[in-house]
Amino acid sequence: MPADPVAEAERLRVSLARRAQRLVSKERRAELAVGGGFLLAAAALALLAPRIGHVGLGLAIAYVACAAAATQVRFDIGGGITVPIQVVFVPMLLAVPAALVPLLLMAAWAVGMLPSVLSGRLAPSRLLTAPGNSWFALGPAIVLVIAGDRHPIGHPGVLALALAAQFAGDFLSNLLRERVRSGPTARELAGEVSRIYLMDLALSPVGLAVAFATIQHRWAVLSVLPLFGVMSVFSREREARMEQLIELNDAYRGTALVLGDVVEADDAYTGEHCRGVVRLSLNVARALKLDAERCRNVEFGALLHDVGKIAIPNEIINKPGKLDEQEWAIVKMHTIEGQRMLETVGGVMRSVGRIVRSSHERWDGGGYPDGLRGEEIPLESRIVSACDAFDAMTTTRSYRKGMSVDVAVAELTANSGIQFDPAVVSAVLEVLERPSPSPAPAPAPPDGGVTAVPMLAEASAAPSMPR
């Protein structure tokens, strides 16, 4: 499944903000638990395992330096980062007594973090993550110690077992870390780290080739440094592209917010209503497990679903009573007008325009403007439609009092499969049944600037809506 560039950009935004922040208490506890366990296991392995083979201090320092250089080549992928340390780790296992490798890798992580700490780009407390980040080295080292520390290049079974132990140890340590931090479940974590493990798997043959070279020339590991230099260029270019995507995404969000403010200035009810629909729509989109890009489109579609009302005369929009047929026909043009306005903006807003156009279609085909039916209607529009209706029913207007939530839920349920997508109605009910969490404070940006608005709003049990 291809990576979602919007999701990648948002993760990079969070990652960059976190790096300059101190570990909070829950993160510190997680790192002390995971890192402490690593230190105990690594020290026991180094002290108690039989030491087969030896390496000079200079060569050990060279391996640590190369591994530290690898940590400078960062690729933010999925829920974490990956670095090409596998290229050094594999030959290190074969050139250095395996029992010492985990502690050497921990030293490499710490050395690699020092430049960022000294420059202020990384909080000093982040050094506590070095032991926990080194858990991946323990499994392979134990496998090689049990195997008699023989040179395993001629034993593919030992290599395969060592690689499996690497992934298992890393996953379990990360799972413990996330459990202490109340992070993702095992299944969610597996989805996040799978791409990282695929990268490690792809780099393992390169590391094995370097290991072959070190048989003849023990300093051959230094040959990886130019490779890391090239990879670093690609890493910085990718990060720059992600930052540009963040800026572009923020520009689109800014455009949407400005248009939303215009609607609110013209009609206070419509502005407040749009915010209510956004909150509920985003939570329904998440309940339906839409990806980040589609959630963004739901956010913009919910915010702008009434933007076309700018073109409708105020005397009709604010009429204190029911509309006649001619006035209603004019109001129904607002979805077409909204699409036209957003297509003029272009880019992402073209997709949002299609959502806005279809936000008043009905599941049974009786909606407007195109009479679409069932799954012909974009899912994002079906979400906005149901949330729009619920919010409208629970909001007081000049000509009627808002319904109670219970009555509105009953009305929504009664129209499931008629006006609304049954799956969307089920998701709305699921969201409404959840307790409303307290909003988490937004992280401070690393440069002291203004924190960007998060893409996904907090859950809300109270929505709103227009005609």
C-alpha positions in Angstrom: 0.0 0.0 0.0 1.6 3.3 -1.0 2.4 5.8 1.7 0.0 8.8 2.1 2.1 11.9 1.6 -0.2 14.0 3.7 0.1 11.6 6.6 3.9 11.4 6.2 4.0 15.2 6.3 1.9 15.5 9.4 4.0 12.8 11.1 7.1 14.8 10.2 5.6 17.9 11.7 5.0 16.1 15.0 8.4 14.5 14.9 10.3 17.8 14.4 8.3 19.4 17.2 9.0 16.6 19.6 12.7 16.4 19.1 13.3 19.8 20.7 11.0 19.0 23.6 12.0 17.4 26.9 10.6 14.0 27.7 7.4 14.3 29.6 6.9 12.2 32.7 5.1 9.4 31.0 7.8 9.3 28.2 10.5 9.4 30.8 9.0 6.4 32.7 8.8 4.5 29.4 12.4 5.2 28.5 13.6 4.3 32.0 11.7 1.0 31.9 12.8 0.0 28.4 16.3 1.4 28.7 16.9 0.0 32.1 15.9 -3.4 30.9 18.3 -3.1 28.0 21.2 -2.0 30.2 20.7 -5.0 32.6 20.4 -7.5 29.7 23.3 -6.0 27.7 25.6 -5.8 30.8 24.8 -9.4 31.8 25.5 -10.6 28.2 28.8 -8.7 28.1 29.9 -10.0 31.6 28.6 -13.6 31.5 28.8 -14.7 27.9 31.9 -16.5 26.8 34.2 -14.0 24.9 35.2 -15.6 21.6 37.5 -13.5 19.5 38.8 -10.0 20.2 39.0 -6.6 18.6 41.4 -3.7 19.1 40.2 -0.5 20.7 40.8 1.5 17.4 38.6 -0.8 15.3 35.9 -0.8 18.0 35.9 3.0 17.9 35.7 2.9 14.1 32.6 0.7 14.3 31.0 3.0 16.8 31.8 6.1 14.7 30.3 4.5 11.6 27.2 3.5 13.4 26.9 7.0 14.9 27.2 8.4 11.3 24.4 6.1 10.2 22.1 7.6 12.9 22.5 11.0 11.2 20.7 9.7 8.1 17.1 9.8 9.3 14.1 8.9 7.2 10.7 9.5 8.9 8.6 6.5 7.9 5.2 5.5 9.3 5.0 6.1 13.0 8.8 6.3 13.6 12.2 6.8 11.9 14.6 4.5 10.2 18.4 4.9 9.9 20.7 2.7 7.7 22.5 1.4 10.8 21.9 -2.2 9.5 24.8 -1.6 7.1 27.2 -1.3 10.0 25.4 -3.5 12.5 25.7 -6.7 10.4 29.5 -6.5 9.9 29.9 -5.4 13.6 28.3 -8.6 14.8 30.8 -10.6 12.8 33.9 -8.5 13.5 33.5 -7.7 17.2 32.7 -10.2 20.0 28.9 -10.4 19.7 28.5 -10.1 23.5 29.8 -6.5 23.3 27.9 -5.3 20.3 24.7 -4.2 22.1 26.6 -1.8 24.4 28.7 -0.5 21.5 25.5 0.2 19.6 24.1 2.1 22.6 27.2 4.2 22.7 26.8 4.9 18.9 23.3 6.1 19.4 24.4 8.5 22.2 27.3 9.8 20.2 25.1 10.3 17.2 22.6 12.4 19.2 25.3 14.7 20.8 25.6 17.1 17.8 21.8 17.7 17.9 21.8 18.1 21.6 24.7 20.6 21.5 23.0 22.6 18.7 19.7 22.8 20.6 17.8 20.8 18.0 17.4 17.9 20.4 16.4 18.1 24.1 19.2 16.6 26.4 16.6 14.3 28.0 16.2 12.6 24.7 19.6 10.9 25.4 17.6 8.6 27.6 16.2 7.0 24.4 19.6 5.6 23.4 19.4 2.4 25.5 15.8 1.7 24.4 16.7 2.3 20.8 19.4 -0.4 21.0 17.2 -3.3 22.0 17.3 -4.6 18.4 20.9 -5.5 18.9 20.4 -7.9 21.8 18.5 -10.7 20.0 21.1 -11.2 17.2 24.0 -11.0 19.7 22.4 -13.7 21.9 21.8 -15.9 18.8 25.5 -15.6 17.8 26.7 -16.2 21.3 24.6 -19.4 21.6 25.8 -20.4 18.1 29.3 -20.4 19.5 30.2 -17.0 18.0 31.2 -18.8 14.8 31.5 -16.8 11.7 27.9 -17.4 10.4 28.4 -16.3 6.7 28.4 -19.9 5.8 25.3 -20.6 8.0 22.2 -19.0 6.5 20.0 -20.5 9.2 22.0 -18.7 11.9 21.7 -15.4 9.9 17.9 -15.9 9.5 17.4 -16.6 13.1 19.5 -13.6 14.1 17.5 -11.3 11.8 14.2 -12.7 13.3 15.5 -12.1 16.8 16.4 -8.5 15.8 12.9 -7.7 14.7 11.2 -9.6 17.6 13.4 -7.8 20.2 12.8 -4.4 18.7 9.1 -4.9 18.4 8.6 -6.1 21.9 10.7 -3.3 23.4 8.7 -0.7 21.4 5.5 -2.4 22.5 6.5 -2.1 26.1 7.5 1.6 25.6 4.1 2.3 24.0 2.2 0.5 26.7 3.8 2.6 29.4 3.0 5.7 27.3 -0.5 4.5 26.6 0.4 4.5 23.0 -0.9 2.3 20.1 -1.9 -1.3 20.4 0.2 -4.2 19.3 -1.7 -4.4 16.0 -1.4 -0.7 15.4 2.3 -0.7 16.2 2.9 -3.6 13.8 1.4 -1.5 11.0 3.6 1.4 11.9 6.9 -0.4 12.1 6.4 -2.9 9.2 7.9 -0.5 6.6 10.8 0.2 8.9 11.5 -3.5 9.2 11.3 -3.9 5.4 14.0 -1.2 5.1 16.2 -3.1 7.5 15.6 -6.3 5.6 16.6 -4.6 2.4 19.8 -3.2 3.9 20.8 -6.5 5.5 22.5 -7.9 2.2 24.4 -4.6 2.0 25.6 -5.1 5.5 26.5 -8.7 4.7 28.6 -7.6 1.7 30.5 -5.2 4.0 31.0 -8.1 6.3 32.6 -10.2 3.5 34.9 -7.2 2.7 36.0 -7.0 6.3 37.3 -10.7 6.2 40.1 -9.5 3.9 40.4 -5.9 5.1 39.2 -5.4 8.7 39.0 -1.6 8.2 36.7 -2.0 5.2 33.7 -0.9 7.3 35.0 2.7 6.8 33.9 2.4 3.2 30.3 2.9 4.2 30.9 6.5 5.2 30.6 7.9 1.6 27.4 5.8 1.2 26.0 7.5 4.3 27.0 10.9 2.8 24.9 10.2 -0.3 22.0 8.9 1.7 22.1 12.0 3.9 21.6 14.2 0.8 18.5 12.2 -0.1 17.3 12.3 3.5 17.6 16.1 3.6 15.9 16.5 0.3 13.0 14.2 1.3 12.6 16.2 4.6 12.6 19.4 2.6 9.8 18.1 0.3 7.8 17.0 3.3 8.2 20.4 4.9 7.0 22.0 1.6 4.0 19.7 1.7 3.3 20.8 5.2 3.4 24.4 4.1 1.1 23.7 1.1 -1.3 21.8 3.3 -1.4 24.7 5.8 -2.0 27.1 2.9 -5.0 25.1 1.8 -6.2 25.0 5.4 -5.7 28.7 5.7 -7.8 29.2 2.6 -10.5 27.1 4.0 -10.5 29.0 7.3 -10.6 32.4 5.5 -13.6 31.2 3.4 -15.2 29.9 6.6 -14.7 33.3 8.3 -16.4 35.0 5.3 -19.4 32.7 5.7 -19.5 33.4 9.4 -19.3 37.1 8.9 -22.3 36.9 6.5 -24.3 34.5 8.7 -23.3 33.8 12.3 -25.5 30.7 12.5 -23.9 29.2 9.4 -20.4 29.8 10.7 -21.1 28.2 14.1 -22.9 25.4 12.4 -19.9 24.7 10.1 -17.7 24.3 13.1 -20.1 21.9 14.7 -20.3 19.8 11.5 -16.4 19.8 11.3 -16.0 18.4 14.8 -18.5 15.6 14.3 -17.5 14.8 10.7 -13.8 14.4 11.6 -14.6 12.0 14.4 -16.9 10.0 12.2 -14.2 9.8 9.5 -11.8 8.5 12.0 -14.4 5.9 13.2 -14.6 4.8 9.6 -10.8 4.5 9.5 -10.4 7.0 6.6 -6.7 7.8 5.8 -5.2 11.2 6.6 -5.8 12.6 3.1 -9.5 11.7 3.1 -9.8 13.0 6.7 -8.4 16.3 5.5 -10.9 16.4 2.7 -13.7 15.6 5.2 -12.5 18.5 7.4 -12.4 20.9 4.5 -15.7 19.6 3.0 -17.5 20.0 6.4 -16.0 23.5 7.0 -17.0 24.7 3.5 -20.1 22.7 2.7 -22.1 26.0 3.1 -19.6 28.3 1.4 -21.8 28.6 -1.7 -24.4 30.4 0.5 -22.2 33.5 0.0 -23.9 33.8 -3.4 -27.4 33.5 -2.0 -29.2 36.8 -1.1 -29.2 37.5 2.6 -32.9 38.1 2.7 -33.4 34.5 1.7 -30.6 33.0 4.0 -31.9 34.9 7.0 -35.6 34.8 6.3 -37.4 34.2 9.6 -39.7 31.5 8.3 -40.1 28.8 5.8 -39.0 29.4 2.2 -41.3 29.3 -0.8 -40.6 27.1 -3.8 -38.7 29.8 -5.7 -36.6 30.7 -2.7 -35.8 27.0 -2.0 -34.7 26.5 -5.6 -32.3 29.4 -5.2 -30.9 27.9 -1.9 -30.4 24.5 -3.5 -27.9 26.2 -5.9 -25.5 26.8 -3.1 -23.8 23.4 -3.5 -23.1 24.1 -7.2 -21.9 27.6 -6.4 -19.6 26.2 -3.6 -18.0 23.7 -6.0 -17.4 26.5 -8.6 -15.7 28.7 -6.0 -13.5 25.9 -4.8 -12.5 24.8 -8.3 -11.4 28.4 -8.8 -9.0 28.0 -5.9 -7.7 24.8 -7.5 -5.4 22.0 -6.2 -6.8 20.1 -3.2 -9.9 22.3 -3.2 -11.1 20.7 -6.5 -11.6 17.4 -4.6 -13.2 19.3 -1.7 -15.5 21.0 -4.3 -16.9 17.6 -5.4 -17.6 16.8 -1.7 -19.4 20.1 -1.3 -21.5 19.6 -4.4 -22.7 16.2 -3.2 -23.2 17.1 0.5 -27.0 17.3 0.0 -27.5 14.1 -2.0 -29.6 11.3 -0.4 -28.9 7.6 -0.1 -32.2 6.9 -1.9 -31.4 9.2 -4.8 -33.8 12.0 -3.8 -31.2 14.6 -3.1 -29.8 17.5 -5.0 -28.2 18.7 -7.3 -27.5 15.5 -9.3 -29.8 12.9 -7.8 -26.9 10.5 -7.0 -27.8 7.3 -5.2 -26.0 5.1 -2.6 -22.3 4.6 -3.2 -22.4 6.9 -6.2 -22.2 9.7 -3.6 -18.6 10.2 -2.4 -18.2 8.8 1.1 -16.9 12.1 2.4 -20.1 13.7 1.2 -22.2 11.0 2.9 -20.3 11.8 6.2 -20.8 15.5 5.9 -24.5 15.0 5.0 -25.3 12.9 8.1 -23.4 15.1 10.4 -24.9 18.2 8.8 -28.4 16.9 9.4 -27.7 15.9 13.0 -26.2 19.3 13.8 -29.1 21.1 12.2 -31.7 19.1 14.1 -30.1 19.9 17.5 -29.6 23.6 16.8 -32.2 26.3 17.5 -33.2 28.5 14.5 -35.3 31.6 14.3 -38.2 29.5 13.1 -37.9 26.5 15.4 -36.3 25.1 18.5 -33.6 22.5 18.3 -34.4 18.9 19.1 -32.9 17.0 22.0 -29.9 14.7 21.1 -32.1 11.6 21.8 -34.8 12.8 19.4 -32.2 13.7 16.7 -30.6 10.3 17.1 -34.0 8.6 16.6 -34.6 10.7 13.5 -31.2 9.9 12.1 -31.7 6.2 12.7 -35.2 6.3 11.1 -33.7 7.8 8.0 -30.8 5.3 7.8 -30.9 3.7 4.4 -33.3 6.3 3.1 -31.6 9.7 3.4 -28.3 8.6 4.9 -25.7 5.8 4.4 -26.4 3.2 7.1 -22.7 2.7 7.8 -22.2 6.4 8.3 -25.2 6.6 10.7 -23.7 3.7 12.7 -20.4 5.6 12.9 -22.2 8.8 14.0 -24.0 6.9 16.8 -20.7 5.3 17.8 -19.1 8.7 18.1 -22.0 10.2 20.0 -21.8 7.4 22.6 -18.2 8.1 23.4 -17.3 10.3 26.4 -15.9 13.6 25.2 -12.1 13.7 26.0 -10.3 16.7 27.3 -8.3 18.3 24.5 -4.6 17.5 24.8 -2.3 20.6 24.8 -0.6 21.2 21.5 3.2 20.7 21.5 5.4 23.7 21.4 7.2 24.2 18.1 10.9 23.7 18.0 11.7 27.2 16.8 9.5 29.0 19.3 7.0 30.0 16.5 3.3 29.4 16.3 2.2 25.8 16.6 0.4 24.7 13.5 -3.3 23.7 13.8 -3.6 19.9 14.1 -5.3 18.2 11.2 -7.8 16.2 13.3 -10.0 18.0 15.7 -10.9 16.7 19.2 -14.0 14.7 19.6 -17.3 16.5 20.3 -20.7 15.1 21.3 -22.5 18.3 20.3 -23.0 19.3 16.7 -25.2 21.8 14.5 -26.7 22.6 10.8 -28.4 24.8 8.1 -31.3 24.2 5.7 
